[in-house]
Amino acid sequence: MKVLLFLVAAIAVVYGQAPQPCIAPKLWEARMSRIDPSKRFYERARISYDAINQRVRVIEEVNIKEQRDFFDVLYLHQVGKEYRYNLKTKECEVKQLAEQFRPFEVPANATNFGESYIGTSAFPADGVLITLWGGEFRGGRYMAAFTNSGCVPVEDGFCTERIGCVHTSFYDVVAGISDPDVFIPPKACE
């Protein structure tokens, strides 16, 4: 009887330690960088992210094969539109979105790949503990890293046959949206 009780207790402890997907913030702003080496693509940007209403605004500097451009892009997934304003040419393109909204969050069916420190755990406040997650989604595979405390997105990577592999890093993430008008299409696109 003691052995059975010990096994039940051990199983409960092990199951209780299994990492569960965390809940990422639904509204945030950050700086980001995105890279796809196979296309010689690099992007630096400022992002405003609203998972509740499926809206994303990105002010970006894009480098593709030695060409550099600057864009103000608004993705409104609930209405299926993308507004892409070229900050150099002052031209705006409005088009239907080809991709579904893909939230920066840990899906319920994600596989936990463990924890790591960015920086170091050797000295207080010199590192950030992150949790690594990955899995499959319709049409591809993904891997992402979130802070262990707060579930703040740190990195996101995915591969699809249509797009290829893209890696995104987030910096200076701040909860909330500082200007709610950020999700209004640019005046030049009206």
Number of C-alpha atoms within 10 A of each C-alpha: 6 7 8 9 9 11 12 11 12 12 11 11 11 9 10 10 9 9 13 13 18 18 14 18 19 17 18 19 22 18 18 20 19 19 20 17 13 9 12 11 17 20 18 19 20 19 21 25 26 21 18 10 12 18 21 21 23 22 19 21 17 20 16 15 10 9 8 12 14 18 21 19 23 24 23 22 20 12 11 15 15 21 24 21 23 16 15 9 10 10 12 19 12 15 12 13 16 10 8 10 16 10 15 19 22 24 16 10 13 19 17 19 15 11 16 17 14 13 12 13 13 8 8 8 9 11 14 17 16 22 23 21 22 20 17 15 15 6 9 15 15 18 20 25 26 26 21 17 11 11 18 23 25 21 21 21 18 19 17 14 9 8 10 13 18 19 18 19 18 19 14 11 16 15 14 15 15 12 8 9 8 16 18 11 20 15 8 11 13 8
